[in-house]
């Protein structure tokens, strides 16, 4: 793994009441760039061969159904005026997995959370929102040891899709 620096963005413009910002084909280009930045951290940490998100979304794959999500939290250390800005601390990508003899499912392709925000209950709170939004989703393999431990801890009902 190479040396890299993690810089989390803080925004007054992109604020969400539920601490999740949806990114899809209709989103502002800046949000694509934020997802891409988080995807590069995922790529570096797990030493993947490629960054698992395009900086402009998936413009080259118009039939691909996807939603990227940015995870945010208030950034009181940057609060100078209202509204309180939010820090983007993680992201994930869901795509639709199509089946010929079953219904289509959302597939969690990847998820990355800044190390400072791990093991503090943030993923568990966010996970509940993911369950509400994506119902019975699948999780793409490989799965990190931390993610496996998390899934065991919450008694996950989720199936792992072998890729």
Buried (B, 14 or more C-beta within 10 A) or exposed (E): EEEEEBEBBBBBEBBEEEBBBEBBEEBEEEBBEBBBBBBBBBBBBEEBEEBBBBBEBBEEEEEEBBBBBBBBBBBEEEEEEEEEBBBBBBBBBBBBBEEEEEEEBBBBBBBBBBEEBBEEEBBEEBBEBBBEBBEEBBBBEEBBEEBEEBBEEBEBEBEBBEE
